[in-house]
Amino acid sequence: MKTKQFVIPIILLLIGLAVISIGALFKILHWEWDFITGDFLLVVGTLIKVLALTLVIIRLIFVYRNND
């Protein structure tokens, strides 16, 4: 299994983690910037992480099927 196939999902996962951390900071400090609130950042970060995990699962399925 080549690890190059998982570079984009790993990057997306790290971006999602960073966005969630910033969203938590926004919520703790009660910061708002236009429509960007802690809730918004937490939702966006979670969606990015779900997208990354979905890509990992799809890539693993393709790798498993190609090895048979």
All heavy atoms as TSV, in Angstrom:
chain	resi	resn	atom	element	x	y	z
A	1	MET	N	N	0.851	-1.174	0.000
A	1	MET	CA	C	0.000	0.000	0.000
A	1	MET	C	C	0.897	1.237	0.000
A	1	MET	O	O	1.804	1.367	0.807
A	1	MET	CB	C	-0.897	-0.028	1.233
A	1	MET	CG	C	-1.814	1.140	1.320
A	1	MET	SD	S	-3.060	1.125	2.635
A	1	MET	CE	C	-2.668	-0.190	3.682
A	2	LYS	N	N	0.618	2.139	-0.915
A	2	LYS	CA	C	1.413	3.362	-1.016
A	2	LYS	C	C	0.820	4.448	-0.124
A	2	LYS	O	O	-0.387	4.654	-0.096
A	2	LYS	CB	C	1.453	3.834	-2.457
A	2	LYS	CG	C	2.151	2.875	-3.381
A	2	LYS	CD	C	2.201	3.413	-4.772
A	2	LYS	CE	C	2.891	2.423	-5.683
A	2	LYS	NZ	N	2.991	2.906	-7.037
A	3	THR	N	N	1.695	5.110	0.593
A	3	THR	CA	C	1.211	6.163	1.483
A	3	THR	C	C	0.905	7.452	0.732
A	3	THR	O	O	0.237	8.332	1.283
A	3	THR	CB	C	2.242	6.446	2.587
A	3	THR	OG1	O	3.484	6.780	1.981
A	3	THR	CG2	C	2.421	5.243	3.483
A	4	LYS	N	N	1.370	7.569	-0.515
A	4	LYS	CA	C	1.066	8.778	-1.296
A	4	LYS	C	C	-0.436	8.926	-1.531
A	4	LYS	O	O	-0.920	10.034	-1.728
A	4	LYS	CB	C	1.779	8.726	-2.644
A	4	LYS	CG	C	3.238	9.036	-2.578
A	4	LYS	CD	C	3.810	9.086	-3.969
A	4	LYS	CE	C	5.267	9.462	-3.943
A	4	LYS	NZ	N	5.842	9.534	-5.284
A	5	GLN	N	N	-1.155	7.813	-1.526
A	5	GLN	CA	C	-2.596	7.854	-1.752
A	5	GLN	C	C	-3.336	8.550	-0.614
A	5	GLN	O	O	-4.452	8.998	-0.794
A	5	GLN	CB	C	-3.142	6.440	-1.903
A	5	GLN	CG	C	-2.598	5.689	-3.086
A	5	GLN	CD	C	-3.055	4.253	-3.098
A	5	GLN	OE1	O	-3.555	3.744	-2.108
A	5	GLN	NE2	N	-2.888	3.599	-4.235
A	6	PHE	N	N	-2.708	8.626	0.541
A	6	PHE	CA	C	-3.384	9.153	1.719
A	6	PHE	C	C	-2.907	10.548	2.118
A	6	PHE	O	O	-3.245	11.031	3.200
A	6	PHE	CB	C	-3.206	8.186	2.893
A	6	PHE	CG	C	-3.799	6.836	2.632
A	6	PHE	CD1	C	-2.998	5.773	2.279
A	6	PHE	CD2	C	-5.166	6.644	2.709
A	6	PHE	CE1	C	-3.541	4.530	2.020
A	6	PHE	CE2	C	-5.719	5.412	2.447
A	6	PHE	CZ	C	-4.910	4.353	2.100
A	7	VAL	N	N	-2.153	11.211	1.263
A	7	VAL	CA	C	-1.628	12.536	1.604
A	7	VAL	C	C	-2.759	13.561	1.705
A	7	VAL	O	O	-2.841	14.321	2.674
A	7	VAL	CB	C	-0.560	12.978	0.579
A	7	VAL	CG1	C	-0.183	14.429	0.781
A	7	VAL	CG2	C	0.664	12.104	0.682
A	8	ILE	N	N	-3.638	13.596	0.714
A	8	ILE	CA	C	-4.730	14.582	0.724
A	8	ILE	C	C	-5.678	14.370	1.903
A	8	ILE	O	O	-6.013	15.337	2.601
A	8	ILE	CB	C	-5.472	14.570	-0.620
A	8	ILE	CG1	C	-4.543	15.098	-1.713
A	8	ILE	CG2	C	-6.750	15.404	-0.554
A	8	ILE	CD1	C	-5.110	15.038	-3.105
A	9	PRO	N	N	-6.115	13.127	2.189
A	9	PRO	CA	C	-6.965	12.958	3.375
A	9	PRO	C	C	-6.273	13.351	4.680
A	9	PRO	O	O	-6.908	13.926	5.568
A	9	PRO	CB	C	-7.300	11.469	3.365
A	9	PRO	CG	C	-7.182	11.054	1.960
A	9	PRO	CD	C	-6.087	11.890	1.394
A	10	ILE	N	N	-4.983	13.089	4.789
A	10	ILE	CA	C	-4.271	13.470	6.011
A	10	ILE	C	C	-4.195	14.986	6.136
A	10	ILE	O	O	-4.397	15.540	7.223
A	10	ILE	CB	C	-2.866	12.829	6.042
A	10	ILE	CG1	C	-2.997	11.330	6.251
A	10	ILE	CG2	C	-1.995	13.452	7.123
A	10	ILE	CD1	C	-1.711	10.565	6.108
A	11	ILE	N	N	-3.940	15.666	5.029
A	11	ILE	CA	C	-3.905	17.135	5.052
A	11	ILE	C	C	-5.272	17.689	5.424
A	11	ILE	O	O	-5.390	18.611	6.237
A	11	ILE	CB	C	-3.406	17.683	3.710
A	11	ILE	CG1	C	-1.922	17.369	3.522
A	11	ILE	CG2	C	-3.643	19.190	3.608
A	11	ILE	CD1	C	-1.383	17.683	2.144
A	12	LEU	N	N	-6.332	17.122	4.837
A	12	LEU	CA	C	-7.690	17.569	5.172
A	12	LEU	C	C	-7.998	17.313	6.642
A	12	LEU	O	O	-8.642	18.140	7.305
A	12	LEU	CB	C	-8.719	16.858	4.298
A	12	LEU	CG	C	-8.882	17.370	2.884
A	12	LEU	CD1	C	-9.855	16.487	2.113
A	12	LEU	CD2	C	-9.367	18.811	2.880
A	13	LEU	N	N	-7.563	16.185	7.150
A	13	LEU	CA	C	-7.799	15.878	8.557
A	13	LEU	C	C	-7.100	16.886	9.464
A	13	LEU	O	O	-7.678	17.354	10.451
A	13	LEU	CB	C	-7.310	14.464	8.856
A	13	LEU	CG	C	-7.763	13.835	10.160
A	13	LEU	CD1	C	-9.272	13.660	10.167
A	13	LEU	CD2	C	-7.083	12.510	10.358
A	14	LEU	N	N	-5.876	17.262	9.129
A	14	LEU	CA	C	-5.152	18.247	9.930
A	14	LEU	C	C	-5.785	19.638	9.835
A	14	LEU	O	O	-5.860	20.370	10.827
A	14	LEU	CB	C	-3.689	18.296	9.499
A	14	LEU	CG	C	-2.870	17.041	9.819
A	14	LEU	CD1	C	-1.478	17.143	9.207
A	14	LEU	CD2	C	-2.796	16.821	11.308
A	15	ILE	N	N	-6.266	20.004	8.640
A	15	ILE	CA	C	-6.958	21.292	8.484
A	15	ILE	C	C	-8.234	21.298	9.309
A	15	ILE	O	O	-8.546	22.277	9.997
A	15	ILE	CB	C	-7.238	21.575	6.999
A	15	ILE	CG1	C	-5.936	21.868	6.260
A	15	ILE	CG2	C	-8.218	22.737	6.839
A	15	ILE	CD1	C	-6.094	21.949	4.750
A	16	GLY	N	N	-8.983	20.202	9.260
A	16	GLY	CA	C	-10.202	20.099	10.064
A	16	GLY	C	C	-9.916	20.203	11.542
A	16	GLY	O	O	-10.649	20.862	12.291
A	17	LEU	N	N	-8.843	19.575	11.974
A	17	LEU	CA	C	-8.453	19.649	13.383
A	17	LEU	C	C	-8.103	21.079	13.786
A	17	LEU	O	O	-8.490	21.546	14.866
A	17	LEU	CB	C	-7.277	18.718	13.646
A	17	LEU	CG	C	-6.833	18.557	15.081
A	17	LEU	CD1	C	-7.938	17.895	15.887
A	17	LEU	CD2	C	-5.579	17.728	15.143
A	18	ALA	N	N	-7.399	21.791	12.907
A	18	ALA	CA	C	-7.039	23.183	13.197
A	18	ALA	C	C	-8.283	24.073	13.257
A	18	ALA	O	O	-8.406	24.922	14.151
A	18	ALA	CB	C	-6.073	23.702	12.141
A	19	VAL	N	N	-9.214	23.859	12.332
A	19	VAL	CA	C	-10.440	24.673	12.312
A	19	VAL	C	C	-11.271	24.401	13.567
A	19	VAL	O	O	-11.833	25.324	14.165
A	19	VAL	CB	C	-11.254	24.417	11.021
A	19	VAL	CG1	C	-12.611	25.084	11.081
A	19	VAL	CG2	C	-10.479	24.887	9.812
A	20	ILE	N	N	-11.341	23.151	13.993
A	20	ILE	CA	C	-12.078	22.821	15.214
A	20	ILE	C	C	-11.415	23.472	16.429
A	20	ILE	O	O	-12.108	23.990	17.316
A	20	ILE	CB	C	-12.200	21.295	15.381
A	20	ILE	CG1	C	-13.216	20.757	14.381
A	20	ILE	CG2	C	-12.607	20.918	16.796
A	20	ILE	CD1	C	-13.356	19.259	14.371
A	21	SER	N	N	-10.104	23.473	16.469
A	21	SER	CA	C	-9.401	24.106	17.598
A	21	SER	C	C	-9.668	25.607	17.632
A	21	SER	O	O	-9.908	26.181	18.702
A	21	SER	CB	C	-7.900	23.851	17.487
A	21	SER	OG	O	-7.630	22.486	17.549
A	22	ILE	N	N	-9.641	26.241	16.474
A	22	ILE	CA	C	-9.924	27.683	16.415
A	22	ILE	C	C	-11.383	27.943	16.790
A	22	ILE	O	O	-11.693	28.913	17.489
A	22	ILE	CB	C	-9.584	28.233	15.019
A	22	ILE	CG1	C	-8.072	28.161	14.793
A	22	ILE	CG2	C	-10.088	29.661	14.851
A	22	ILE	CD1	C	-7.645	28.432	13.369
A	23	GLY	N	N	-12.285	27.067	16.352
A	23	GLY	CA	C	-13.696	27.213	16.708
A	23	GLY	C	C	-13.925	27.089	18.200
A	23	GLY	O	O	-14.730	27.829	18.783
A	24	ALA	N	N	-13.212	26.167	18.834
A	24	ALA	CA	C	-13.328	26.025	20.289
A	24	ALA	C	C	-12.810	27.279	20.984
A	24	ALA	O	O	-13.396	27.747	21.968
A	24	ALA	CB	C	-12.561	24.798	20.753
A	25	LEU	N	N	-11.718	27.839	20.462
A	25	LEU	CA	C	-11.188	29.082	21.023
A	25	LEU	C	C	-12.198	30.223	20.874
A	25	LEU	O	O	-12.411	31.000	21.810
A	25	LEU	CB	C	-9.873	29.442	20.336
A	25	LEU	CG	C	-9.163	30.693	20.829
A	25	LEU	CD1	C	-8.691	30.481	22.260
A	25	LEU	CD2	C	-7.996	31.017	19.929
A	26	PHE	N	N	-12.836	30.309	19.711
A	26	PHE	CA	C	-13.858	31.330	19.488
A	26	PHE	C	C	-15.001	31.174	20.487
A	26	PHE	O	O	-15.516	32.161	21.011
A	26	PHE	CB	C	-14.401	31.245	18.059
A	26	PHE	CG	C	-13.717	32.137	17.067
A	26	PHE	CD1	C	-12.359	32.041	16.832
A	26	PHE	CD2	C	-14.434	33.088	16.355
A	26	PHE	CE1	C	-11.722	32.843	15.909
A	26	PHE	CE2	C	-13.812	33.909	15.436
A	26	PHE	CZ	C	-12.453	33.793	15.211
A	27	LYS	N	N	-15.431	29.925	20.731
A	27	LYS	CA	C	-16.537	29.705	21.660
A	27	LYS	C	C	-16.133	30.046	23.090
A	27	LYS	O	O	-16.909	30.657	23.826
A	27	LYS	CB	C	-17.017	28.263	21.588
A	27	LYS	CG	C	-17.931	28.014	20.420
A	27	LYS	CD	C	-18.674	26.721	20.541
A	27	LYS	CE	C	-19.795	26.756	21.503
A	27	LYS	NZ	N	-20.981	27.456	21.092
A	28	ILE	N	N	-14.932	29.648	23.494
A	28	ILE	CA	C	-14.497	29.894	24.871
A	28	ILE	C	C	-14.380	31.391	25.142
A	28	ILE	O	O	-14.798	31.884	26.198
A	28	ILE	CB	C	-13.159	29.183	25.147
A	28	ILE	CG1	C	-13.376	27.674	25.195
A	28	ILE	CG2	C	-12.527	29.667	26.440
A	28	ILE	CD1	C	-12.105	26.862	25.208
A	29	LEU	N	N	-13.842	32.132	24.167
A	29	LEU	CA	C	-13.625	33.563	24.359
A	29	LEU	C	C	-14.806	34.418	23.891
A	29	LEU	O	O	-14.749	35.643	23.970
A	29	LEU	CB	C	-12.353	33.992	23.618
A	29	LEU	CG	C	-11.057	33.362	24.139
A	29	LEU	CD1	C	-9.892	33.767	23.265
A	29	LEU	CD2	C	-10.821	33.730	25.582
A	30	HIS	N	N	-15.871	33.768	23.394
A	30	HIS	CA	C	-17.079	34.460	22.919
A	30	HIS	C	C	-16.757	35.472	21.823
A	30	HIS	O	O	-17.280	36.588	21.800
A	30	HIS	CB	C	-17.811	35.153	24.071
A	30	HIS	CG	C	-18.195	34.229	25.174
A	30	HIS	ND1	N	-19.201	33.302	25.040
A	30	HIS	CD2	C	-17.683	34.048	26.423
A	30	HIS	CE1	C	-19.319	32.614	26.162
A	30	HIS	NE2	N	-18.396	33.047	27.022
A	31	TRP	N	N	-15.895	35.074	20.903
A	31	TRP	CA	C	-15.533	35.932	19.786
A	31	TRP	C	C	-16.515	35.736	18.648
A	31	TRP	O	O	-17.028	34.652	18.428
A	31	TRP	CB	C	-14.142	35.614	19.262
A	31	TRP	CG	C	-13.022	36.060	20.144
A	31	TRP	CD1	C	-13.083	36.872	21.219
A	31	TRP	CD2	C	-11.647	35.687	20.004
A	31	TRP	NE1	N	-11.846	37.046	21.757
A	31	TRP	CE2	C	-10.944	36.336	21.034
A	31	TRP	CE3	C	-10.954	34.899	19.117
A	31	TRP	CZ2	C	-9.579	36.197	21.193
A	31	TRP	CZ3	C	-9.591	34.756	19.270
A	31	TRP	CH2	C	-8.917	35.412	20.303
A	32	GLU	N	N	-16.746	36.804	17.892
A	32	GLU	CA	C	-17.530	36.745	16.658
A	32	GLU	C	C	-16.866	37.661	15.652
A	32	GLU	O	O	-16.374	38.727	15.996
A	32	GLU	CB	C	-18.970	37.202	16.894
A	32	GLU	CG	C	-19.789	36.252	17.724
A	32	GLU	CD	C	-21.228	36.710	17.849
A	32	GLU	OE1	O	-21.632	37.653	17.145
A	32	GLU	OE2	O	-21.937	36.135	18.675
A	33	TRP	N	N	-16.879	37.233	14.405
A	33	TRP	CA	C	-16.327	38.041	13.327
A	33	TRP	C	C	-17.259	37.888	12.144
A	33	TRP	O	O	-17.211	36.902	11.428
A	33	TRP	CB	C	-14.909	37.590	13.011
A	33	TRP	CG	C	-14.153	38.474	12.094
A	33	TRP	CD1	C	-14.080	39.824	12.125
A	33	TRP	CD2	C	-13.364	38.059	10.982
A	33	TRP	NE1	N	-13.286	40.279	11.123
A	33	TRP	CE2	C	-12.834	39.216	10.402
A	33	TRP	CE3	C	-13.047	36.840	10.440
A	33	TRP	CZ2	C	-12.012	39.173	9.284
A	33	TRP	CZ3	C	-12.226	36.798	9.338
A	33	TRP	CH2	C	-11.722	37.963	8.771
A	34	ASP	N	N	-18.141	38.867	11.947
A	34	ASP	CA	C	-19.232	38.795	10.970
A	34	ASP	C	C	-20.056	37.530	11.225
A	34	ASP	O	O	-20.606	37.361	12.284
A	34	ASP	CB	C	-18.716	38.819	9.531
A	34	ASP	CG	C	-18.508	40.234	9.016
A	34	ASP	OD1	O	-19.055	41.167	9.630
A	34	ASP	OD2	O	-17.808	40.405	8.018
A	35	PHE	N	N	-20.125	36.653	10.226
A	35	PHE	CA	C	-20.899	35.418	10.382
A	35	PHE	C	C	-20.048	34.282	10.942
A	35	PHE	O	O	-20.558	33.191	11.203
A	35	PHE	CB	C	-21.510	34.998	9.041
A	35	PHE	CG	C	-20.481	34.629	8.001
A	35	PHE	CD1	C	-20.074	33.323	7.862
A	35	PHE	CD2	C	-19.933	35.598	7.171
A	35	PHE	CE1	C	-19.126	32.974	6.911
A	35	PHE	CE2	C	-18.985	35.262	6.216
A	35	PHE	CZ	C	-18.580	33.950	6.091
A	36	ILE	N	N	-18.764	34.535	11.129
A	36	ILE	CA	C	-17.873	33.486	11.633
A	36	ILE	C	C	-17.929	33.483	13.159
A	36	ILE	O	O	-17.466	34.409	13.819
A	36	ILE	CB	C	-16.429	33.705	11.141
A	36	ILE	CG1	C	-16.387	33.649	9.620
A	36	ILE	CG2	C	-15.495	32.680	11.748
A	36	ILE	CD1	C	-15.047	33.957	9.021
A	37	THR	N	N	-18.538	32.427	13.679
A	37	THR	CA	C	-18.639	32.242	15.121
A	37	THR	C	C	-18.005	30.906	15.476
A	37	THR	O	O	-17.590	30.137	14.603
A	37	THR	CB	C	-20.106	32.260	15.577
A	37	THR	OG1	O	-20.798	31.184	14.940
A	37	THR	CG2	C	-20.792	33.575	15.224
A	38	GLY	N	N	-17.959	30.627	16.739
A	38	GLY	CA	C	-17.416	29.348	17.173
A	38	GLY	C	C	-18.220	28.174	16.656
A	38	GLY	O	O	-17.668	27.157	16.241
A	39	ASP	N	N	-19.547	28.321	16.675
A	39	ASP	CA	C	-20.412	27.249	16.170
A	39	ASP	C	C	-20.142	26.974	14.696
A	39	ASP	O	O	-20.046	25.818	14.272
A	39	ASP	CB	C	-21.885	27.620	16.348
A	39	ASP	CG	C	-22.299	27.702	17.799
A	39	ASP	OD1	O	-21.684	26.990	18.618
A	39	ASP	OD2	O	-23.217	28.470	18.111
A	40	PHE	N	N	-20.033	28.033	13.906
A	40	PHE	CA	C	-19.784	27.892	12.469
A	40	PHE	C	C	-18.463	27.173	12.215
A	40	PHE	O	O	-18.390	26.247	11.398
A	40	PHE	CB	C	-19.787	29.277	11.813
A	40	PHE	CG	C	-19.468	29.256	10.344
A	40	PHE	CD1	C	-20.418	28.860	9.430
A	40	PHE	CD2	C	-18.215	29.635	9.891
A	40	PHE	CE1	C	-20.131	28.823	8.073
A	40	PHE	CE2	C	-17.909	29.610	8.547
A	40	PHE	CZ	C	-18.871	29.207	7.640
A	41	LEU	N	N	-17.416	27.572	12.934
A	41	LEU	CA	C	-16.110	26.949	12.741
A	41	LEU	C	C	-16.103	25.489	13.182
A	41	LEU	O	O	-15.473	24.646	12.542
A	41	LEU	CB	C	-15.032	27.735	13.486
A	41	LEU	CG	C	-14.693	29.105	12.898
A	41	LEU	CD1	C	-13.765	29.862	13.829
A	41	LEU	CD2	C	-14.074	28.955	11.532
A	42	LEU	N	N	-16.820	25.178	14.251
A	42	LEU	CA	C	-16.894	23.792	14.692
A	42	LEU	C	C	-17.611	22.917	13.661
A	42	LEU	O	O	-17.194	21.786	13.396
A	42	LEU	CB	C	-17.590	23.699	16.046
A	42	LEU	CG	C	-16.797	24.235	17.230
A	42	LEU	CD1	C	-17.667	24.253	18.483
A	42	LEU	CD2	C	-15.563	23.408	17.463
A	43	VAL	N	N	-18.676	23.433	13.073
A	43	VAL	CA	C	-19.403	22.676	12.050
A	43	VAL	C	C	-18.539	22.478	10.815
A	43	VAL	O	O	-18.450	21.372	10.270
A	43	VAL	CB	C	-20.731	23.374	11.697
A	43	VAL	CG1	C	-21.360	22.766	10.469
A	43	VAL	CG2	C	-21.699	23.316	12.864
A	44	VAL	N	N	-17.878	23.536	10.353
A	44	VAL	CA	C	-17.029	23.434	9.162
A	44	VAL	C	C	-15.870	22.469	9.408
A	44	VAL	O	O	-15.566	21.621	8.564
A	44	VAL	CB	C	-16.513	24.828	8.742
A	44	VAL	CG1	C	-15.443	24.715	7.683
A	44	VAL	CG2	C	-17.655	25.687	8.247
A	45	GLY	N	N	-15.237	22.554	10.559
A	45	GLY	CA	C	-14.139	21.655	10.884
A	45	GLY	C	C	-14.577	20.204	10.951
A	45	GLY	O	O	-13.878	19.304	10.471
A	46	THR	N	N	-15.753	19.972	11.518
A	46	THR	CA	C	-16.272	18.606	11.586
A	46	THR	C	C	-16.591	18.070	10.200
A	46	THR	O	O	-16.304	16.904	9.897
A	46	THR	CB	C	-17.523	18.555	12.481
A	46	THR	OG1	O	-17.180	19.069	13.774
A	46	THR	CG2	C	-18.047	17.147	12.610
A	47	LEU	N	N	-17.162	18.904	9.339
A	47	LEU	CA	C	-17.459	18.465	7.974
A	47	LEU	C	C	-16.177	18.146	7.200
A	47	LEU	O	O	-16.136	17.178	6.433
A	47	LEU	CB	C	-18.275	19.528	7.240
A	47	LEU	CG	C	-19.716	19.707	7.718
A	47	LEU	CD1	C	-20.381	20.865	6.986
A	47	LEU	CD2	C	-20.507	18.428	7.528
A	48	ILE	N	N	-15.142	18.936	7.402
A	48	ILE	CA	C	-13.862	18.665	6.740
A	48	ILE	C	C	-13.285	17.335	7.222
A	48	ILE	O	O	-12.784	16.539	6.432
A	48	ILE	CB	C	-12.871	19.822	6.975
A	48	ILE	CG1	C	-13.340	21.080	6.247
A	48	ILE	CG2	C	-11.469	19.452	6.513
A	48	ILE	CD1	C	-12.538	22.321	6.579
A	49	LYS	N	N	-13.372	17.075	8.527
A	49	LYS	CA	C	-12.867	15.812	9.053
A	49	LYS	C	C	-13.674	14.623	8.538
A	49	LYS	O	O	-13.115	13.576	8.219
A	49	LYS	CB	C	-12.872	15.833	10.577
A	49	LYS	CG	C	-11.730	16.648	11.148
A	49	LYS	CD	C	-11.767	16.739	12.645
A	49	LYS	CE	C	-11.545	15.413	13.289
A	49	LYS	NZ	N	-11.426	15.506	14.754
A	50	VAL	N	N	-14.983	14.769	8.426
A	50	VAL	CA	C	-15.823	13.697	7.880
A	50	VAL	C	C	-15.467	13.448	6.421
A	50	VAL	O	O	-15.388	12.294	5.978
A	50	VAL	CB	C	-17.320	14.040	8.047
A	50	VAL	CG1	C	-18.194	13.115	7.227
A	50	VAL	CG2	C	-17.710	13.979	9.513
A	51	LEU	N	N	-15.230	14.509	5.659
A	51	LEU	CA	C	-14.815	14.360	4.267
A	51	LEU	C	C	-13.490	13.612	4.172
A	51	LEU	O	O	-13.328	12.703	3.349
A	51	LEU	CB	C	-14.701	15.731	3.596
A	51	LEU	CG	C	-14.156	15.748	2.173
A	51	LEU	CD1	C	-15.128	15.067	1.226
A	51	LEU	CD2	C	-13.878	17.168	1.739
A	52	ALA	N	N	-12.543	13.964	5.025
A	52	ALA	CA	C	-11.236	13.304	5.015
A	52	ALA	C	C	-11.364	11.822	5.360
A	52	ALA	O	O	-10.765	10.969	4.701
A	52	ALA	CB	C	-10.293	13.995	5.995
A	53	LEU	N	N	-12.153	11.505	6.371
A	53	LEU	CA	C	-12.324	10.111	6.752
A	53	LEU	C	C	-13.059	9.320	5.676
A	53	LEU	O	O	-12.762	8.142	5.449
A	53	LEU	CB	C	-13.050	10.025	8.094
A	53	LEU	CG	C	-12.245	10.532	9.283
A	53	LEU	CD1	C	-13.094	10.526	10.545
A	53	LEU	CD2	C	-11.013	9.696	9.481
A	54	THR	N	N	-14.000	9.951	4.991
A	54	THR	CA	C	-14.693	9.297	3.883
A	54	THR	C	C	-13.718	8.990	2.750
A	54	THR	O	O	-13.757	7.903	2.170
A	54	THR	CB	C	-15.842	10.184	3.368
A	54	THR	OG1	O	-16.716	10.492	4.461
A	54	THR	CG2	C	-16.623	9.490	2.270
A	55	LEU	N	N	-12.829	9.940	2.449
A	55	LEU	CA	C	-11.819	9.693	1.414
A	55	LEU	C	C	-10.888	8.552	1.803
A	55	LEU	O	O	-10.511	7.733	0.947
A	55	LEU	CB	C	-11.006	10.963	1.161
A	55	LEU	CG	C	-11.703	12.075	0.387
A	55	LEU	CD1	C	-10.826	13.315	0.339
A	55	LEU	CD2	C	-12.051	11.614	-1.006
A	56	VAL	N	N	-10.521	8.471	3.074
A	56	VAL	CA	C	-9.660	7.375	3.536
A	56	VAL	C	C	-10.371	6.037	3.361
A	56	VAL	O	O	-9.775	5.071	2.873
A	56	VAL	CB	C	-9.236	7.586	5.006
A	56	VAL	CG1	C	-8.641	6.324	5.592
A	56	VAL	CG2	C	-8.264	8.725	5.116
A	57	ILE	N	N	-11.626	5.979	3.731
A	57	ILE	CA	C	-12.375	4.730	3.601
A	57	ILE	C	C	-12.498	4.320	2.142
A	57	ILE	O	O	-12.303	3.146	1.796
A	57	ILE	CB	C	-13.758	4.868	4.269
A	57	ILE	CG1	C	-13.599	4.967	5.785
A	57	ILE	CG2	C	-14.656	3.693	3.900
A	57	ILE	CD1	C	-14.851	5.345	6.518
A	58	ILE	N	N	-12.790	5.276	1.266
A	58	ILE	CA	C	-12.906	4.969	-0.167
A	58	ILE	C	C	-11.574	4.474	-0.716
A	58	ILE	O	O	-11.515	3.484	-1.455
A	58	ILE	CB	C	-13.409	6.205	-0.937
A	58	ILE	CG1	C	-14.860	6.471	-0.588
A	58	ILE	CG2	C	-13.244	6.016	-2.442
A	58	ILE	CD1	C	-15.397	7.783	-1.119
A	59	ARG	N	N	-10.491	5.135	-0.359
A	59	ARG	CA	C	-9.169	4.715	-0.843
A	59	ARG	C	C	-8.815	3.321	-0.310
A	59	ARG	O	O	-8.242	2.510	-1.025
A	59	ARG	CB	C	-8.099	5.712	-0.425
A	59	ARG	CG	C	-8.307	7.088	-0.985
A	59	ARG	CD	C	-7.367	7.389	-2.113
A	59	ARG	NE	N	-7.776	8.596	-2.815
A	59	ARG	CZ	C	-7.097	9.723	-2.809
A	59	ARG	NH1	N	-5.972	9.799	-2.154
A	59	ARG	NH2	N	-7.543	10.753	-3.492
A	60	LEU	N	N	-9.142	3.038	0.939
A	60	LEU	CA	C	-8.861	1.714	1.488
A	60	LEU	C	C	-9.658	0.632	0.773
A	60	LEU	O	O	-9.153	-0.473	0.544
A	60	LEU	CB	C	-9.161	1.685	2.985
A	60	LEU	CG	C	-8.142	2.352	3.889
A	60	LEU	CD1	C	-8.650	2.380	5.321
A	60	LEU	CD2	C	-6.816	1.646	3.813
A	61	ILE	N	N	-10.902	0.926	0.423
A	61	ILE	CA	C	-11.715	-0.039	-0.320
A	61	ILE	C	C	-11.093	-0.311	-1.681
A	61	ILE	O	O	-10.983	-1.461	-2.115
A	61	ILE	CB	C	-13.169	0.465	-0.454
A	61	ILE	CG1	C	-13.867	0.407	0.901
A	61	ILE	CG2	C	-13.936	-0.355	-1.488
A	61	ILE	CD1	C	-15.220	1.059	0.937
A	62	PHE	N	N	-10.646	0.739	-2.385
A	62	PHE	CA	C	-10.021	0.542	-3.685
A	62	PHE	C	C	-8.712	-0.245	-3.580
A	62	PHE	O	O	-8.420	-1.100	-4.404
A	62	PHE	CB	C	-9.774	1.878	-4.388
A	62	PHE	CG	C	-10.995	2.445	-5.044
A	62	PHE	CD1	C	-11.402	3.743	-4.773
A	62	PHE	CD2	C	-11.749	1.701	-5.924
A	62	PHE	CE1	C	-12.528	4.274	-5.368
A	62	PHE	CE2	C	-12.873	2.232	-6.537
A	62	PHE	CZ	C	-13.272	3.509	-6.247
A	63	VAL	N	N	-7.919	0.048	-2.555
A	63	VAL	CA	C	-6.673	-0.683	-2.363
A	63	VAL	C	C	-6.969	-2.156	-2.060
A	63	VAL	O	O	-6.309	-3.056	-2.592
A	63	VAL	CB	C	-5.844	-0.049	-1.219
A	63	VAL	CG1	C	-4.718	-0.956	-0.772
A	63	VAL	CG2	C	-5.306	1.294	-1.673
A	64	TYR	N	N	-7.954	-2.410	-1.229
A	64	TYR	CA	C	-8.310	-3.788	-0.874
A	64	TYR	C	C	-8.797	-4.549	-2.102
A	64	TYR	O	O	-8.437	-5.711	-2.311
A	64	TYR	CB	C	-9.381	-3.780	0.221
A	64	TYR	CG	C	-9.834	-5.158	0.611
A	64	TYR	CD1	C	-9.021	-5.982	1.390
A	64	TYR	CD2	C	-11.084	-5.647	0.227
A	64	TYR	CE1	C	-9.425	-7.245	1.753
A	64	TYR	CE2	C	-11.496	-6.905	0.588
A	64	TYR	CZ	C	-10.670	-7.701	1.351
A	64	TYR	OH	O	-11.070	-8.947	1.694
A	65	ARG	N	N	-9.629	-3.924	-2.937
A	65	ARG	CA	C	-10.152	-4.584	-4.127
A	65	ARG	C	C	-9.052	-4.838	-5.158
A	65	ARG	O	O	-9.099	-5.845	-5.855
A	65	ARG	CB	C	-11.255	-3.751	-4.767
A	65	ARG	CG	C	-12.542	-3.823	-3.995
A	65	ARG	CD	C	-13.654	-3.163	-4.753
A	65	ARG	NE	N	-14.882	-3.231	-3.988
A	65	ARG	CZ	C	-16.002	-2.664	-4.358
A	65	ARG	NH1	N	-16.057	-1.965	-5.486
A	65	ARG	NH2	N	-17.082	-2.778	-3.624
A	66	ASN	N	N	-8.087	-3.942	-5.278
A	66	ASN	CA	C	-7.011	-4.119	-6.253
A	66	ASN	C	C	-6.015	-5.199	-5.834
A	66	ASN	O	O	-5.312	-5.747	-6.670
A	66	ASN	CB	C	-6.273	-2.801	-6.501
A	66	ASN	CG	C	-7.136	-1.838	-7.290
A	66	ASN	OD1	O	-8.040	-2.230	-8.013
A	66	ASN	ND2	N	-6.848	-0.559	-7.155
A	67	ASN	N	N	-5.932	-5.488	-4.537
A	67	ASN	CA	C	-5.006	-6.510	-4.062
A	67	ASN	C	C	-5.553	-7.917	-4.227
A	67	ASN	O	O	-4.810	-8.883	-4.118
A	67	ASN	CB	C	-4.638	-6.270	-2.595
A	67	ASN	CG	C	-3.669	-5.128	-2.463
A	67	ASN	OD1	O	-2.984	-4.766	-3.402
A	67	ASN	ND2	N	-3.610	-4.544	-1.278
A	68	ASP	N	N	-6.841	-8.063	-4.444
A	68	ASP	CA	C	-7.433	-9.401	-4.617
A	68	ASP	C	C	-7.181	-9.987	-5.969
A	68	ASP	O	O	-6.849	-9.541	-6.922
A	68	ASP	CB	C	-8.937	-9.359	-4.362
A	68	ASP	CG	C	-9.247	-9.257	-2.876
A	68	ASP	OD1	O	-8.340	-9.522	-2.079
A	68	ASP	OD2	O	-10.392	-8.932	-2.558
